[in-house]
């Protein structure tokens, strides 16, 4: 979240750093929920493109998140933390490649969003 967020804003706002913190390790380090890389991307997308008032249309952002989910799942086979980790049992520091490759995926996705109707 920080690496991508620093590309979107020169400095990630403190409130976003705080909000993202408990999502690491599949929410609270449990490995039971969404991958922290994917969760961080969703948080950043909401901060950047989310609606500020009830009357705004959130369907374009939902569609963009669904697209990111498909891409993430195509790259890692899953979006759930433990499923990703268990799919690569012989890889030391199993989260490291997910963070590196996930950040690349998310950055490319945000670059596309900047050129879209959302941007």
C-alpha positions as CSV (number, residue, x, y, z in Angstrom):
1,X,0.0,0.0,0.0
2,X,2.8,2.4,0.8
3,X,4.8,1.8,-2.3
4,X,1.9,2.3,-4.6
5,X,0.4,5.1,-2.5
6,X,3.6,7.1,-2.7
7,X,3.3,6.9,-6.5
8,X,-0.3,8.3,-6.3
9,X,0.5,10.9,-3.7
10,X,4.1,12.0,-2.9
11,X,3.4,11.0,0.7
12,X,0.7,8.6,1.8
13,X,-1.7,10.4,4.2
14,X,-1.3,9.2,7.8
15,X,-5.0,8.2,8.0
16,X,-4.5,5.8,5.0
17,X,-1.4,4.3,6.7
18,X,-3.4,3.7,9.8
19,X,-6.5,2.4,8.0
20,X,-4.4,-0.1,6.0
21,X,-2.4,-1.4,9.0
22,X,-4.7,-4.1,10.2
23,X,-5.3,-5.6,6.7
24,X,-1.8,-7.1,6.6
25,X,-1.4,-10.8,6.6
26,X,-4.9,-11.5,5.5
27,X,-6.5,-9.2,8.1
28,X,-4.7,-9.0,11.4
29,X,-2.1,-11.5,10.5
30,X,-4.6,-14.4,10.5
31,X,-4.0,-15.3,6.8
32,X,-7.8,-16.1,6.7
33,X,-9.0,-13.2,4.5
34,X,-8.0,-11.1,1.5
35,X,-4.3,-10.8,0.8
36,X,-2.9,-7.6,2.3
37,X,-1.6,-6.5,-1.1
38,X,-5.0,-6.7,-2.6
39,X,-6.7,-5.1,0.4
40,X,-4.2,-2.2,0.2
41,X,-5.0,-1.7,-3.4
42,X,-8.7,-1.5,-2.6
43,X,-8.1,1.0,0.1
44,X,-6.0,3.2,-2.2
45,X,-8.6,2.9,-5.0
46,X,-11.4,4.0,-2.6
47,X,-9.3,6.9,-1.3
48,X,-8.6,8.0,-4.8
49,X,-11.8,7.3,-6.7
50,X,-14.4,6.5,-4.0
51,X,-17.6,8.5,-3.8
52,X,-17.8,11.3,-1.3
53,X,-21.6,11.7,-1.4
54,X,-24.5,9.2,-1.6
55,X,-25.6,10.6,-5.0
56,X,-22.4,9.7,-6.8
57,X,-22.2,6.5,-8.9
58,X,-20.0,3.9,-7.4
59,X,-20.5,1.3,-10.2
60,X,-17.4,2.4,-12.2
61,X,-15.2,1.9,-9.2
62,X,-16.8,-1.4,-8.4
63,X,-16.1,-2.5,-12.0
64,X,-12.5,-1.4,-11.7
65,X,-12.1,-3.3,-8.5
66,X,-13.6,-6.4,-10.0
67,X,-11.1,-6.1,-12.9
68,X,-8.2,-5.8,-10.4
69,X,-9.5,-8.9,-8.6
70,X,-9.5,-10.9,-11.8
71,X,-6.0,-9.8,-12.6
72,X,-4.7,-10.5,-9.1
73,X,-6.3,-13.9,-9.1
74,X,-4.9,-14.7,-12.6
75,X,-1.4,-13.8,-11.3
76,X,-1.5,-15.5,-7.9
77,X,-4.3,-18.1,-8.3
78,X,-6.2,-16.7,-5.4
79,X,-7.0,-13.5,-3.5
80,X,-7.2,-15.1,-0.1
81,X,-3.9,-14.8,1.9
82,X,-3.5,-18.4,3.0
83,X,-4.5,-19.8,-0.3
84,X,-1.7,-17.8,-1.9
85,X,0.7,-18.8,0.7
86,X,-0.2,-22.5,0.6
87,X,0.1,-22.5,-3.2
88,X,3.9,-21.8,-2.9
89,X,5.1,-23.9,0.1
90,X,8.7,-24.1,-1.1
91,X,9.2,-20.3,-1.6
92,X,11.0,-18.7,1.3
93,X,9.4,-15.5,2.6
94,X,6.3,-16.4,0.6
95,X,4.8,-12.9,0.9
96,X,7.8,-11.1,-0.6
97,X,7.2,-12.2,-4.2
98,X,3.5,-11.4,-3.8
99,X,4.3,-7.9,-2.5
100,X,6.8,-7.2,-5.3
101,X,4.7,-8.6,-8.2
102,X,1.4,-7.4,-6.6
103,X,2.8,-3.9,-6.4
104,X,3.8,-4.0,-10.0
105,X,0.3,-5.2,-11.0
106,X,-1.4,-2.6,-8.9
107,X,0.8,0.2,-10.2
108,X,0.0,-0.7,-13.8
109,X,-3.7,-1.0,-13.0
110,X,-3.7,2.5,-11.4
111,X,-1.9,3.9,-14.5
112,X,-4.7,2.5,-16.6
113,X,-7.3,4.0,-14.2
114,X,-5.7,7.4,-14.5
115,X,-6.3,7.3,-18.3
116,X,-9.9,6.1,-17.8
117,X,-13.1,7.8,-16.9
118,X,-12.3,7.4,-13.2
119,X,-9.0,9.4,-13.6
